[in-house]
Amino acid sequence: MSESPPSARSAPTVPYASYLRVYEPLAAFPEAERAHWADYARRGPAPTAQDELRRSLTDLVRVPVVGVPAHESADAFTAEVDGVLLVCPWRTRLRGWLALQELVESFPGPVLDAALPPGERRRAAEEYERWRERNPDARPWIRTGVWQVPLRWFVLVAEEEREYLPGERLRYRTPMVQARRRLARALRTLREAEGYGALADGLVEVGSWLEEFHPRSMVELDYGGLLHALPAAGLAEDRSAGELAAGIAALRAGDARGAAEAYGVLADRWRSVRERLFAN
């Protein structure tokens, strides 16, 4: 079976976002859903990240605007690793609700009203509340970082897992067991140091999310649309995962100054990327 990588085949319009995805083996899904994904993979090829983006944008240009899809997506990204089919469901509706919550927390009312009418936001919030009562344990397989790769994500991967194809993709893929091991080790180091509370708290939250998935899953960190927003030379030289690992190693070795310098350079670089969100 051929893989269906979530890579961009043409430059996206928006958003300039990165993604953290979990691909689970079929054994992780309930029997009925397992059969659906097995049949889905046989029909292949599965849609790409660009396909998902185009479908999302279609809702945003409708009149009236559709902030959250009315029905859950039955699509997924798939990969085959060592002969095992792995599936990453889109769960577009759930992610839409969660993204709407983040928007409400991040932007003032007038800006939100211009993007999505208050009545539509209220309707979506009420629907999510009713849905959550029926599905208290639901969680997304995909997390999104807008105009950034959250630094805590780099803890999960190693520099040797980096895959860069100019104009197509920049991603890391790692087994779940490795991601959890790296996170736990980094968290121990950060908790024993001063000044890294925010990064440690972020790792706790990511770790809780990862614990929800099958231990034989695969974790993918994908630069996504950022590939088309950042200079090619900068992407080719980007070694953020290795730099963060080096900073944590310095901290573990008692070199607080070296760790602070490494982390500061990395934080400044990604801060300059995030600031583009507010540029005209």
C-alpha positions in Angstrom: 0.0 0.0 0.0 1.4 3.4 -0.8 1.5 6.1 1.8 -0.6 9.2 1.7 1.7 11.9 3.2 0.1 15.1 4.4 2.4 17.2 2.3 1.6 20.3 0.3 1.3 19.7 -3.5 0.7 23.3 -4.2 1.2 26.5 -2.2 -1.8 27.0 0.2 -3.6 30.2 0.5 -4.1 30.1 4.3 -3.4 29.2 7.0 0.3 29.3 7.7 0.1 26.7 10.4 2.1 23.7 11.7 0.6 20.4 12.9 1.3 17.8 15.5 -0.4 14.5 14.5 -0.8 11.1 16.0 -1.3 8.1 13.7 -2.8 5.1 15.5 -2.8 1.4 14.4 -6.2 -0.1 13.5 -6.2 -2.0 16.8 -6.7 1.2 18.7 -10.1 1.9 17.2 -13.5 0.3 18.0 -14.4 -2.6 15.7 -16.9 -0.7 13.6 -14.5 2.2 13.0 -11.6 -0.2 12.5 -13.5 -1.7 9.5 -14.2 1.7 8.1 -10.6 2.7 8.2 -9.4 -0.6 6.7 -11.8 -0.2 3.8 -10.9 3.5 3.5 -7.2 2.7 3.1 -8.0 0.0 0.5 -9.9 2.6 -1.6 -6.8 5.0 -1.5 -5.1 7.2 -2.1 -6.2 9.1 1.0 -6.7 12.9 0.8 -3.7 15.2 1.5 -3.4 18.1 3.9 -4.1 20.4 1.0 -7.4 18.6 0.4 -8.4 19.1 4.0 -7.4 22.8 3.8 -9.5 23.4 0.7 -12.6 21.9 2.3 -12.2 24.0 5.4 -11.8 27.2 3.3 -15.0 26.4 1.4 -17.0 26.8 4.6 -15.3 30.1 5.4 -16.3 31.7 2.1 -19.9 30.7 2.3 -22.7 33.1 3.1 -23.5 32.9 5.9 -20.1 31.8 7.2 -19.9 28.3 8.6 -17.5 28.4 11.5 -17.8 24.7 12.4 -18.9 21.9 10.0 -22.3 20.5 10.5 -21.1 16.9 10.3 -17.9 15.2 11.3 -15.4 14.3 8.6 -15.0 10.6 7.7 -11.5 11.2 6.2 -8.1 10.6 7.6 -4.4 10.7 6.8 -2.8 7.2 6.6 0.7 5.8 6.6 2.2 2.3 6.5 5.1 1.6 8.9 6.7 -1.8 8.9 3.7 -3.3 7.2 1.2 -1.8 9.8 -1.5 0.6 8.7 -1.6 3.7 10.8 -4.5 6.2 10.7 -4.8 9.8 11.8 -8.6 10.8 11.6 -9.2 14.4 10.6 -12.0 15.0 13.1 -12.6 18.4 11.5 -15.7 19.3 13.4 -14.1 18.7 16.8 -11.0 20.6 15.8 -13.3 23.4 14.6 -15.0 23.7 18.0 -11.6 23.7 19.8 -10.2 26.3 17.4 -13.2 28.5 18.0 -12.6 28.4 21.7 -9.0 29.5 21.2 -10.1 32.4 19.0 -12.5 33.6 21.6 -9.7 33.6 24.2 -7.2 35.3 21.9 -9.0 38.1 20.1 -11.2 41.0 21.1 -15.0 41.0 20.5 -15.0 43.4 17.5 -12.4 41.3 15.6 -14.3 38.1 16.3 -17.6 39.7 15.2 -16.1 40.7 11.9 -14.8 37.2 11.3 -17.7 35.2 12.6 -21.1 36.6 13.7 -21.9 36.4 17.5 -25.0 34.2 16.7 -22.9 31.7 14.8 -20.4 31.6 17.7 -23.2 31.0 20.3 -24.8 28.3 18.1 -21.4 26.5 17.8 -20.7 26.7 21.5 -24.1 25.3 22.4 -23.7 22.5 19.9 -20.3 21.7 21.3 -21.6 21.6 24.8 -24.3 19.1 23.9 -21.9 17.0 21.9 -19.3 17.0 24.7 -21.9 15.6 27.1 -22.4 12.6 24.8 -18.6 12.3 24.1 -16.7 13.2 27.3 -13.6 11.3 26.3 -13.2 12.5 22.7 -9.9 14.1 21.7 -8.4 15.3 18.4 -5.6 13.4 16.6 -4.3 16.7 15.2 -3.1 19.8 17.0 -2.4 23.1 15.2 0.1 25.9 15.7 -0.8 29.1 13.8 2.3 31.0 12.5 4.6 28.9 14.7 5.8 25.5 15.7 5.3 25.5 19.5 8.7 24.9 21.0 7.4 22.2 23.3 6.6 20.1 20.2 10.3 19.9 19.3 11.0 18.0 22.5 9.1 15.0 21.1 11.4 14.5 18.1 15.1 14.1 17.2 17.2 15.9 14.6 18.0 12.7 12.8 14.2 12.2 12.2 14.0 15.4 10.2 12.7 15.1 6.6 13.1 18.1 4.3 12.0 18.3 0.7 12.2 21.9 -0.5 8.8 23.1 -1.6 7.0 20.0 -0.5 7.5 19.2 3.2 9.5 19.6 6.4 8.5 17.1 9.0 9.6 14.8 11.8 8.2 11.3 12.5 8.9 9.3 15.6 7.4 6.3 17.4 5.1 7.1 20.3 7.3 5.4 22.8 10.3 7.6 21.8 8.2 10.8 22.0 7.0 9.9 25.5 10.5 9.0 26.6 12.0 12.2 25.4 9.1 14.2 26.9 9.5 12.6 30.3 13.3 13.1 30.4 13.0 16.7 29.4 10.3 17.4 31.9 12.4 16.0 34.8 15.3 18.4 33.7 13.1 21.4 33.3 11.3 20.9 36.7 14.7 20.9 38.5 15.7 24.2 36.8 14.5 27.8 37.3 13.0 29.9 34.6 11.5 27.2 32.5 8.1 26.8 34.1 6.1 27.7 31.0 7.9 25.2 28.9 7.4 22.5 31.6 3.7 23.3 31.9 3.3 23.0 28.1 5.0 19.6 28.2 2.7 18.4 30.9 -0.3 19.3 28.7 1.2 17.6 25.6 2.1 14.6 27.6 -1.4 14.2 28.9 -2.7 14.3 25.3 -0.2 11.7 24.1 -1.2 9.3 26.9 -4.6 9.1 25.3 -3.2 7.1 22.3 -2.0 3.6 21.5 1.6 3.0 22.5 2.4 1.8 19.0 1.3 5.0 17.4 3.5 7.3 15.4 3.9 11.1 16.2 4.4 13.5 13.3 5.5 17.1 13.6 4.8 18.9 10.3 5.7 22.4 9.4 2.6 22.5 7.1 1.8 25.8 5.6 4.9 27.5 7.2 6.9 25.9 4.4 5.3 28.4 2.0 5.7 31.4 4.4 9.3 31.2 5.5 12.5 31.7 3.4 13.7 28.5 1.8 17.3 29.1 3.0 16.0 29.5 6.6 14.1 26.3 6.3 17.0 24.4 4.9 19.2 25.5 7.8 16.5 25.1 10.5 17.6 22.7 13.2 15.1 23.7 15.9 14.7 20.2 17.3 18.4 19.7 17.7 18.9 23.1 19.2 16.3 22.6 21.8 17.7 19.2 22.6 21.1 20.7 23.0 19.8 23.4 25.4 18.1 20.8 27.6 21.2 18.7 27.6 23.2 21.8 28.7 20.7 22.3 31.5 20.9 18.7 32.6 24.7 19.1 32.7 24.5 22.1 34.9 25.4 24.6 32.2 22.6 27.1 33.0 24.2 29.9 30.9 24.6 27.7 27.8 21.1 26.4 28.1 19.7 30.0 28.5 21.6 31.1 25.4 20.4 28.2 23.3 16.8 28.6 24.4 16.9 32.3 23.9 18.1 32.1 20.3 15.4 29.5 19.5 12.6 31.5 21.3 13.6 34.7 19.5 13.6 33.0 16.1 10.1 31.6 16.5 8.8 34.8 18.1 9.7 36.7 15.0 7.7 34.2 13.0 4.6 34.5 15.3 4.7 38.3 14.9 3.9 37.9 11.2 0.4 37.0 12.3 -0.2 40.7 13.1 1.7 42.2 10.1 -0.3 44.0 7.5 
